[in-house]
Amino acid sequence: MGGANQPRTALTDVRLAGILFLAVFLVYCASPNATPFDSRWTVHTAISILREGDTDLDEYLPLIEADDFYMIECTESPGGWKLVHRRDECPDGRLRHFYSAAVAFLAVPPVAAMYAAVSVAQPLLRPVARRLSSEVARRLLAGDFIGASAAVELIVASFYVALAAVFLYFVAREFLARPAALFVAGLFAFATPAWSLASRGLWQHGPSMMLLALALLMALRGHRNPRWITLLGAPLALAFFVRAPNAVAAAVFTVYVFRRHRRQLPGFLLSAAVVAALFGAYNLSVYGFPLAPYSWAQRAGAPGLSLHPRFLEALAGNLISPGRGLFVYVPVALFSLYGMAVRPPQEAARDLRPYLAAIVPLHWLLVSSFEDWIGGHGFGPRYMSDLSPILTYFLIPVIGKIQALPRRRSFAAASLFALLAAASVAIHFRGATHWACWDWSVTPTDINRSQWRVWDWRDPAFLR
């Protein structure tokens, strides 16, 4: 990793980070593919929190009925819970979105800000809206965020993933000069599932990436200022409630703090406990359990975690299959494997390296143990996508090594790196802009019923 002598919080860095955020956010918002699939009730839940102070969706019953109760659960007191398909299956309970409520809570601030901005700007927006051909765009500019929920999802998801790119810029600035740090942040933004998947809707992956990128930054800054370590537990705990497989990252970071920052361990655990207590109390009030059913390792009648018969296939498939392989969809991540082996000169990076390197195989083992390892309808390595900030981090020492090589060898290595990076960008550009790549999940047959298709090299999704 190369050194950078400029102050890490220089005003120039703040300005560049702002430009980076705006550029990434605008590209994401302009990319046409929107995927409000499992996340389709997240905006509704966020608005319910804002307007009524709760997460139930009973006020949207006509919309839920029109959508055949897709991923709607019924919660009854005390501790009753089930997925339902009709209102009469939940006569005395509340209807809620099955997926993580933490994502809806994170959506509340940007949704509230958007609503305030649109309300204030109505005199200017009304004449613009009347000239638009898109019904969704007209609803959005009119402040009908329910009618335009797919667009609101895309905007909020793009906000959080662009924020993750900013955090990774500051991570890279710990080691690299500004142009190289911008390049690293750009790789995360456009050469990983951050673009093609996480920013396309309010799946859990966007907030998950943002929180893991923030945790990376806080851990590195904590080497100079231990107060960052005391706060590090909060984003890690929140990352777990956003997406349960982040338990791996939370556990490994906890071991890191225990081994390398033991004096800050009580504060670290306290900050994590505050977040855990808030969401644990919410889950207790809704489900009668401190953990929501969506995060359970096993649920009746649903795929769970186990050493299932296809476990070895899942291990291979999550890395090299043409339908779900990490190194197929993010070929530049092959350099991340080399980056894990590079011993950096900086003490903070040396301390953190083995722990971050451990997260990658542990996460891989965990998601491969999920019986439904292919991840349903999606684009590329969905279950491995949460690792994008960490895999991007391990490109930083690679760039430093390439810069330090003799000129001829540096040119050869940089050319190979650029080739794999360009291939990665091209793949995720198609996933973000060509609907046929997403249509692969259901055409010619539904991937959930024809799982052999993830190994079909004649028809990879990114070449649709």
N, C-alpha and C positions, 0 to 999 in steps of 0.2 A: 504494500500500500504506500503510495507516495505521500509525501507530506504537503501540508498547505499552511503557510505561515499567517495568513490573514485571520483576524478575529472571526470566530465562528458565527457570531451574531452581528456582524457588520451590517450597516444599513444597506450596502450593496446586495448582500445576501437576502435581506428581507425583500428588497425590490425584485430581485430575480425570482425569488420564491413566489411572489405575487403574480409575476408575469407567467411563470410556469403553471401555477394553479389556473389562471384564466385561460391559457392556451389549451391545457388538457381538458378542462371543464367544457370549453366551447366545442372542441373536437368530439368529445363524448356526446354532448347534447345534439350535435349535428349528425351523428351516426344514426341511421334510420332504424336499425333493429331494436325493438322494445320487447321485452319478454316478461310480462306480468303473469307468470304461470302460478307456481305455488305461492308467490308473494302477493297475489292479487288483492288481498284484503288488508295489506299493511297500511296503506294510506287511509283507508276507512277507519282502522283502529286508531291511528294517530289523530285523526280528526275527532273521533269519539272521545279520546283523552282530552283534547283541547276544549271541546264543547260541553261534554257531560262529566268529565272527570273519571271515566271508567273505560275498560277495554272491551265491553260487550258490544255486539253488533246487532242487537235486536231492532234498532231503528232502521237497519238496512234490509229487513226481511224480504221485501219484494225483489231486491237485487240478488239476494242470496238464493231465493227460490228460482229466479230466472237462470242462475248459474248452477242449478242442481246441487246446492249445498256443498260445493267443492271445498274440501279441506276445512269444513266447519265442525267444531266440537261443541258439545253440550256440557256445561259444568253445573253441577247441582250440589247443594249443601246437604250434609257435610262430606266432602271428599269424593263426590260422584263425578265421573268423567267418562265420555264416550264420543266417538265420531258419529255424526248423524247425517241422514239423507232426507229427512222430512221434519217439518216443525212439530208434528204430533209425536215424534220420537223424543222431544224435549219439552214436555208440557209445562214443567215447573222450573226449568233451568234457564241459563243464559247462553246465548250463542256467541262463540268466540272463534277467532282464527286459530287454527291448530299450531301454526309455526311460531317461532320465538317472538314473544312480546317485547323483548329487549330491542329488537330492530325497530318496532313501532315507536317505542319510547325515544330512541335515537332520532327517529324521523320527525318528532314533534318540533324541535327548534327550527330546522329549515322549512318545514311546512308552515309554521306560524309566521316566519319571516316572509316567505313567498306570499302568503295570504295578505299580510299587512301591506306589502309593496304593491300587489295587484289592486287592493282596495283603494289605496291612495292615488294610484295612477289611472283609475277608471275613466276620468274625462279624456285622457289621451288614448287609452286602449280600446274604448268602445268603437270609434270609427275604424281603427285598424282591424278589429275582430270582424266587423261586418264585411270586410273585403276579403277575408280568408276563405278558402274553399274547404279547409279541413275542419270538420265538426269538433274534433278533439282540441285543436288549437283555439277555436272560438270559445269553447267552454273554459279552457285554461285562462284565457285573457279576461273572461267574464267572472272569474273567481269561482267557477263550479269545479272544485277539485275532485269531487266524487265522479262526475261525468268525465273528467280528464285524468282519472287516477293513473292510467298507464303512463301519461306524459309526466305527471308529478313524480311517479316512481323513478323514471329515468333521470329526471333532474336531481332528485335527492341522492340517488345512487351515484350519479356522476360527481356530485359535490363531495361525497365521502371518499371516493376513489381518487379524485384529484387531490384531496387533502393528504391521502396516503402518499402520493407522489411527492408532495412538498416535504413531508417528514423524511422520505428517503433521500431527497436532495440534501437536507441538513445532516442526515446520517453520512452520506458520501462526502460532505464538506469536512467531516472530521478527519478525512484522509487524503482527499483529492482537491486539486484546484477547481475553480468554478466551472470552466467548460466541461471538464470530465465529470463533475458532480451532476451537472445538468443532463449529460449524456446518460448517466446511470438512472436518474429519475425518469428520463424518457424511455429507457428500456423497460422499466417497470410499467410505465403507463401504456405503452403501445406494443410491447413484445411479449406480453404475458396475458393470461385470462382476465387481467384487470380491465382491459378494453372490451374483449369479445363476450365476457360473461358477467363480471361483477358490476359493471357500470350500466348493464342493459335493463336492470330492474332491481327492486329492493330484495334481492336474494340476501342471504346472510353473509355472502362472501365479501361484499364491498365494505360494510362496517368491520368485518373480521380483519380484512387486510389493513384497514386504517388503524385499528387498535394494535395490531402486531407491529406495524411500522412505527407507531408511537412508542411502543414498549422498547423496540430496538434503540430508538433515539434516546429515550430516558436512561436505558442501561449504559449507553456509551457516555452520555453526559454525567451520569452518576459517578464515573471514575474521577472526575474533577470536582464535582459537587455532590456529596453523599445525600443531600436532601432529595435529589431525583430518585434515588433508590427507595426512599421511604414512601414515595408516591407511586412507584412502579406497580405495586400490587393492584391498584384500582383499575387501570386499563386491562390488565391480565384477567382479573376477575370478571370484568364486563365482557371481555372477549369470550370467556367460557359461557356466559349466559346468552350471548349472541349466537354462538355456535359451539356445541358441546365438544367436538374434537379438539378445540383449543385447550382442553384440559391438558394435553401433552405439553404445549408451550408453557402454560401456567405452572405445571409441575417442574419442568426443567429450569425455568427461570427461578423458581423457589429454591431449587438445589443450588443454583448459581449464587443467589444472594446468601444462602447459608454458608457456602464455601468461601466466597470472596468478599462479602460485605456483612459479616455477622453482626456488627454493631447496629446496622440499620435493619436487621431482620424483624425486630418487634414493630417498627413503624411500617415496614413493608406488609407484614401480616395484618396490621390494623387497617391500613388503607384497603387491602383486599377484603377484609371482614366487613367494612362499612358497605361496600358494594354488594357483597354476598348477602348481608343482612337485609338490605333493601329489596333485592329480588327474591330472596328466600321468604320474606314476609309477604310479598305480593303473591308468590306461588302458594303459600299456605292459605292465604285468604281466598284464592280462586279454586285451588285443586285439593287443598288439605294436605299437600306435600310440599317440602321445600324446593323440589325440583319439578319442573313442568313435565308432563308425560312425553312431550316431543323429545326430550333429552334422555329419556330412559334407555338403557342398553337393550332391554327387551320389552316389547309390548305385545299383548295378545293379538294374534292374527296379523302381525306385521313383521317385516324383516328386522333382524336385530344383529347384535355383535356375537360372533362365535367363530370357532375354527371349523368353518363350514366346508363342505366337500370341494368347493371351487376356490378355496383360499389361495392355493399356489397359482391358479390361473389369474386370480385377482391381483396378486403381487406383480405378475408379469404385465397384466393388462393395464394397470395404473401407470406403468412406465413406458411400455413400448407398443401397445396396441394402436392400430390406426384410428380407432374410435375414441379412445380415452387415454392414450399414452402421453405422459408428461413430456418425454423427450421427443415425441413426434410433433406435438403442438408447440413446444417451447424448446426447439433444438439448441438455442443459445444456453439453455440451462446445463448442457453438457460441460460448459466451462465452469459452472458453479461447482461441479464435483471437484475439479482441479482447485478451485478457490478454497474449498474446505481443507485441502492439504497444505496450502501455503501458510507458512508461519510468519505472521505480520510483525513488523518491528515495534509497533506501538503496544504498550503494556495493556491498555484497555481492550484492544482487539485480541491480543493473545489470551487474556483472561476469559473473554466471552466466546472465543472461537469453538472450543470443544462442546460447549453447551448448545450453541446454535446448530452445530453440525449434528448433534444428537437428536434435535427436534425433527429433522428431515426423515430419517429412517423410522423413528418411532411413530410419527404421523402416518407414514406410508403403511406400516404394519397395522395401525388402528383402522384406517379407512378400508384397507383390504380385508379386514375381518368382518366388515359389514356385509351381510348376505346379499344386499342389493348394491354391490360394489360399482355397478356401471352408472349409478346416479340418475337413472330415468332420463327424461327429456332434457337435453342440454347441448352444449358445444364443448368438446374437448375434455380435459382432465378436471372435471368439476370438483371432485373430492380432494384433489391435490392442489387446487388453485389457491387455497389459503396460505400455502407456503411461498407464494410469489414474493412477498417482501424479503423473506429470508434467503431465497435463492438469488434474488437481485443483490442482496448484501454481499453474497459470496462472489459476485462478479467484480466487486471493488478491488480486491487484491489481484485479480487477474489483469485488470486494466493497469494497475501499478506495475505488475511484472512486465507486461508488454511494453510499457513506456520505458522501462529500465534496460531492455534488451539492446544489443548492438543493432545498428540500423537495418541490416539485411534481414536478420532474424525477427526483428520487431515488425518489419513490413509483412513478412509471411504470416506471423501470428495474428497481426491486426487484420489481415485480409481474411483469414479463416473466421476470426471472431465476427467481422463485419458481415460475412456471408451468412453465418448462422443467425445473427441478429436480424438481418434483412428478411430471411425466411420466416423468422418468428413474427416480425411485424406484418408480413404479407398474410400469414395465416390468420392473425387476429383482426386484421383489417377486413378480411372476408367474413369472419364471424360476426363482426360488428355492423357490416353493411350489406351483406348478401343473405336474404332470407332463406334461400335454398340450403344454406349450411345448417340452419336450424331445422328446416323441414326434413332433413336427413333422419331425425329421430322418429318420424312417423311414416316416411316414404322410402321404399315400397311397403314395408311392414313396420309396425310399432316395435321400437327397440326393446321394450319391456317384454314383448312376446317372442322376439327373435334376437336373443342376446348374442348369438353367434356373429351377428353383423358387426360387432365391435372389432372383430378380427378380419374383416373383409378389406383387403388391400386394394381391391378393384373399385371400391366406392368409399374413400375417406370423406368425412363431412366437409373438410376444408377445401376440397376440389369440386364440390357440387357447383 
